[in-house]
């Protein structure tokens, strides 16, 4: 998954609390939650204090909310209009645009180059700088959970999605060239989770069985690592995520255990001799696997968890992430009952992670000043200083959907995004993605192709 997001169908006590979805942003510096009454954004700059950055009640019953890094761009989808994607500049309270689609939106992924909208049988790729629809990937296998992943590195903008409903095949697609790169036969059973590392050079996956997690090279699709999270029982993988430095991979499920794996045994491939007895024995053991049947060898090469967490709950929807907060590595877990758990992770010795703080995400605290920008130099007003100006150009109600693989040729029509203030493009470096109007009566407008 760009598995740091989770839709939670509200029921029972959760419906009362109103927590319906939760997600971390791309660099794990903030988190977002959707509720029955709207959505909230929080900063993750401190362990002890959870700062609420923004709260909105304009759209009720939110089930998708995604923030673009630490910018003011946030994408929201509501159960009241599940086919409509709303894009906001939340600091200005301005709607940038909204798009409607032919069926319910299941997931949204974004980086600084692309915005993906995943439906059950198609994926729409938008250019985030002007929200133009670049590509419609049609005829994908039925994808009822909207499983897809997008690299957060915009210059290495790969995306991945299931290539089969019955097997664990992954389609790797280049979001910049808009072409399929390869297909990866990752698992025997259907996929449950897929995620890229921060630079888009590795792709991790898990199947619905949840027992084995594999890591592949990108774009080659070669298997690099295989981790076994357990053999006793099948589990539902809730989230799968790399640390920002790609040294660790974290998996959470519907059980009480979170597993953290270390990706280090391929980094030292040099000829140097091991300096310790255990290192020597390890080298001999690895050499011995060359003479064993392949199935036995594979089992021996599967690494178990480097570190674990025992949650005080099980059976609840949750997502996890690995982040650096106040210069130390932390494991963060959000549960569907509206709690954020912060654990210390020992990057040298691993072992059991220690719970150091629990925050409630559903308290009625006052919106606090955004701490994310405290250390940044003050910047000139941008990114919606002009968005707030009304556009004067009237827009048509529909435009043909552009698609190299046949969307436009088949006559597919995508409803025009009904911009609140006129079309936008993003080209101001002061805040990403900063926004200026592309059409209208303002001077120096950017030409749109």
Secondary structure as UniProt FT lines:
FT   STRAND          5..7
FT   HELIX           12..17
FT   STRAND          21..24
FT   TURN            26..27
FT   STRAND          30..34
FT   STRAND          39..43
FT   STRAND          51..56
FT   STRAND          62..67
FT   TURN            69..70
FT   STRAND          73..78
FT   TURN            79..80
FT   STRAND          81..89
FT   TURN            90..93
FT   STRAND          94..100
FT   STRAND          107..110
FT   STRAND          114..118
FT   STRAND          123..127
FT   TURN            128..131
FT   STRAND          132..137
FT   TURN            144..145
FT   STRAND          148..150
FT   HELIX           154..156
FT   STRAND          158..162
FT   STRAND          168..174
FT   TURN            175..178
FT   STRAND          179..187
FT   STRAND          191..196
FT   TURN            198..199
FT   STRAND          202..207
FT   TURN            208..209
FT   STRAND          212..217
FT   TURN            218..220
FT   STRAND          223..228
FT   STRAND          237..242
FT   TURN            244..245
FT   STRAND          248..253
FT   STRAND          257..262
FT   TURN            265..267
FT   HELIX           277..288
FT   HELIX           289..291
FT   HELIX           294..301
FT   STRAND          307..310
FT   STRAND          318..325
FT   TURN            326..327
FT   STRAND          328..335
FT   TURN            336..338
FT   STRAND          339..344
FT   TURN            347..349
FT   STRAND          351..352
FT   STRAND          354..360
FT   HELIX           371..373
FT   TURN            374..375
FT   TURN            385..388
FT   STRAND          398..400
FT   TURN            404..405
FT   TURN            407..411
FT   STRAND          413..415
FT   STRAND          424..425
FT   TURN            429..430
FT   TURN            432..433
FT   STRAND          436..437
FT   TURN            443..444
//
